Amino acid sequence: MVMSMFTLLWGIVVLLFVLWVAGFALHIAGGFIHLVLVLAIAIAVYNFAMNRDARQP
């Protein structure tokens, strides 16, 4: 379960990164894509920190 969530999260991050690059190249919804990308990175860092804390004895 955890591994599939991790894989899904990275898939979303990669997709948002591709959209972010496309937004720079094509000037499509640049502000919105930046906001969503920052949100996805913040969630990824939060999940990484929480999983790391959960493994500590």
N, C-alpha and C positions, 0 to 999 in steps of 0.2 A: 504493500500500500504506500509506504513512504517513498520507495524508489519510483513508483509510477507518478507520484505527485512531483517529485524532484525532476523527472524527465519532462513532465508537462510544463512545469515552471520554466525550465530552460528552453523548451520549444516556444513558449510565449515570448521570452526575452529575445530569442533569435528573430522571431517574426517581427517584433517591435523594432529591433535594430534595423532590419531590412526596410521596414516602412519609414524609419527615421532617415536612412540614407536616401531612399526614394524621395522623401519630402524635401531634402536638400537639393537633389538633382532636378526635380520637377516642380518645386515650389508648391506642393500640395499639402494643405493643412499642417504646415510646419509647427505652429504653436501647439496644436492639439497633440501631435505626435510626440513632441518634446515632453509635454506634460505626462502623457501615458508612459513614455519610456522612463522618466524619472520615477514615477510611481512603481513601475515594474521592478526597477533596480532596488528601490527602497524595500519592497516586499521580499525580494530575493535575499537581501542582506538581513532583514529581520528573521526570515525563516532559517537562514544559515546560523544566526546567533542563537535562536531558540533551540534548534536541533543540537547545537554544540553544548548548550547549558543542560539539556536533558540527558546527555551522555555522561556528564560529570558525576562522580560518586557523591 
